[in-house]
């Protein structure tokens, strides 16, 4: 794009995700992530009290990776890990959204994987620093197509799972989340004005673990299909 268009450098292309059943796409504004939202995962990580309220961190919108993509093993880590998650896509914004009203703000749902540089995350935790180096790096937010929730928005229930090279490593139930999707939306909207285009990764069950180049990763949620990733060679 030329400078005549009003920019000193070419703007980045907009980030969007396919929507099931239509040629239209969902534009991504922000990505919010919920930490420690399954009891079994909290126990395996030995990081928190199970009664703690939800907390949030963000990933950049351009960290989105589509289904069937190949992701290079990232730089600056020796412990690259997967976390399968339900993703809620916000279609109507608001502040201080009431829990009972929250389903009306959901456009749809998708399968997501929160990719993590676990060694960088743990180092930040131990030094009481932000998690960005461990969580918010390039290509760290794979997300499958969005399934419209309907009106009124249907709740997502059933199993959530992840396998690596055909071997299952994570399995849980959406109903095992400590904080439900409406509760998460209500709590998050106390601190942020949610807007159409926001995505919320809602936490992962137990069984997180490492990935290596050559791995094939497949995440699945009942009613939302699967999300497949291929791990490529380590990037320079």
Number of C-alpha atoms within 10 A of each C-alpha: 10 9 9 7 9 9 10 10 10 11 8 7 7 10 16 19 20 18 18 16 10 8 7 11 14 20 17 20 18 18 22 20 24 19 17 27 23 22 18 18 20 18 14 12 12 10 11 11 11 16 8 10 13 18 13 17 15 17 22 19 24 20 17 22 23 19 20 16 14 17 19 18 22 23 13 15 17 15 17 20 18 25 22 31 27 25 24 28 27 26 18 16 17 18 16 16 22 16 16 10 12 22 25 20 22 28 23 25 28 30 29 31 30 23 24 27 25 21 17 20 20 15 15 16 14 9 9 9 12 13 19 17 19 22 22 21 18 18 21 24 25 22 27 28 24 22 20 20 19 12 10 10 16 14 15 20 13 12 15 22 24 27 18 20 11 11 10 14 14 20 19 20 16 24 15 16 18 19 19 16 24 21 18 22 28 22 21 22 19 14 11 12 12 25 18 19 21 22 29 25 29 28 26 31 26 20 19 18 15 16 18 17 14 14 15 18 21 22 27 24 26 15 14 19 13 20 24 22 20 20 18 17 13 14 10 8
